[in-house]
Amino acid sequence: MPLIPEEPQIHESAQGPRATPASGRTAPTPRPVPGPRPVAPARPGRPGPLRPTPAAQRTPREAGPAQPGPAASGPAAPQIQLIPASVEGALDAAEEAVDLLLDSGRAPGDVLVVTTGEPHPWATHELSFGETSYWAQHDARDDVFYADAAAIGRAASRPVVVVALNGGTDAAAATALSVAHGKAGALLIVCGDPQKINSVLGVGV
């Protein structure tokens, strides 16, 4: 009978369960836990929010952090900060003030720097390409703008105005400070001789 020789084959297959523990050993190996790690690369996105700040440079004009609303823009006078400096060091002091403003989160387009003596090297360089391109950068409000005291009347108001008393006559300084005070929306920083600043601000503002 052909059925009899097949039976021992069935018994041999019954010994198969011995192989199952070996396969059970392979079960602990599937531990591909490194899946959640790709979530970490999302952290580099944090520096991103720092770049959009220049885009918000237009809003601080209307509602600065220290001003309740547009209605207060008229009567509210800007804060005045005096930085003692010599005539030769006034421009460097102004540069340091600008760096501190930018480091504190102030958008570059919020800052206007005015010189009463020698113009800032950036202004000299940009004016070499013509006044059209020079004032186009002012209108773009993408970066800190440097202007001579004689041109401050043409400059638009900005939240922060930094004045470097790096030369010029007392009359020119008085006029520049008076106009700068009117252009500053939230803060006016004056770098120069304290006695001269106090006397000029007392008369011009």
Buried (B, 14 or more C-beta within 10 A) or exposed (E): EEEEEEEEEEEEEEEEEEEEEEEEEEEEEEEEEEEEEEEEEEEEEEEEEEEEBBEEBEEBBEBBEEBEEEEEBEEBEBEBEBBBBEBEBBBBBBBBBBEEBBEEEBBBBBBBBBBBBBBBEBBEEBBEEEEEEBBEBBEEBBBBBBBBBBBBEEBEEBBBBBBBBBBBEEEBBBBBBBBBBBBBBBBBBBBBBEEBBEBBBEEBB
